[in-house]
Amino acid sequence: MVVHTAVPLGVEAPRADGRVWYAAYGSNMHAARLAAYIAGGTPPGAARSYPGCRDRRTPERSIAVRLDGCLYFATESPVWTGGRGFYDPSAPGSLLGRAHLLTVGQVSDIAAQEMYREPGTDLDLARVLRDGRDTAGAGRYETLVCPGTVEGIPVLTFTAPWSLRDVEPRPPAAAYLRHLAGGLLESGPWREREIADYLSACPGASGHWTPRQVLGLLAAERGGGGL
């Protein structure tokens, strides 16, 4: 399976056809978890129920992506405990993720649910498509980032308004790290060792999780340990 790399904004003009790639780098790499954001419901292992999108169609396509920047873990997740995953597009390195081809309305409704708002209003993407970034609020996933395009279609994701250098990294919990590892494995192109090396090197996980331990989490998942 091919890993797609986003073409930077300004190199290729994005299409205005109402579709965008939603680049997930955390729990929504899993199709089953994303389905709760789209169709409504409670994802496996979650305590929170989501109202879903106005348009409940499944993604047109899902692809593996590599984005410039860095995945890091910080703050405290009330669901998983331990650090949450964030994306810093300005940090050195590469972020691995899974991009789902959705409508602007669907991505807007997913963003609203991530921001603890009611879905139903389309985002104004003019600024993020022009500048690559737009902050909708001070919350942990209220900053929109467009790292570029894939096949001429804009790639969008959500992160915190701060950067890696502004916050203290925090180790992720085993259940959360296993969930991310499983999502990357579900995405297709990466082998287990590549995933373990990648996640164990991310700020917050580095120095607390070894590649061998991450491989152990994936083994537990295969053995029915769950997500």
C-alpha positions, 0 to 999 in steps of 0.5 A: 500500500502506498504512503501519500505525502502531502504537497505543500500549499502554494505548490498545488492549488487545492480543488474547490469540489467540497471534499477534503482529506481528514488526516487522523493521527490518533484514535480516529485512524480506526474505522470503527471509532471514526464511524461513531463520529460520522453515524453517531454512537459510542466508540468501542472502549469509550465513555462518551457518546457522539451525535454524529454528522449530518451526512452519515456516509462512510469515507469515500476512501482512506489512505495512509499519509506522512506529514511534515511535523511531529506527533507528541503526547501532552496534557492529561486524557480524562478517558485514557489517562496519560498524555494525549496525542497532538500534532506540531507541524512546525517541529522536525520529523514526520507524522504517520496517519490515516486520511479519510476522504470526506465532505467539508460538512462531515469534517466540520461536524467531526471538528465540532464534536472534537471541540465539544460543540454541537455539529451542524455548521460548516467551517469557513476554510478560507484562512486555513487553506490560505495560511495553513493554519486557523485557530477556532478557540483555545481548546486542545483540538480547536486549531485547524491545520492544512499541511498541504494537498493529496491529489489536489484535495486539501488535507485537514487535521486538528491540534492544539494552539500551542506547539511542542516547545510550549508544553511539558510532554507526558507519557501516554497510557498503555491503552491509548498507545495500543490504540494508536499502534493498532490504528497505524497497523489498520492503515495498511503499509507499516509493519509492526516494528516500524510502528513500534519504532515510530511511537516509542520515539515521539516526545512524551513516549520517548524514554518511557516506552521502548519499541519492544514494549510497544510491540508487546502492546500490539501482541496483546491486541492480537491476542484479544487484549482489546483497544 
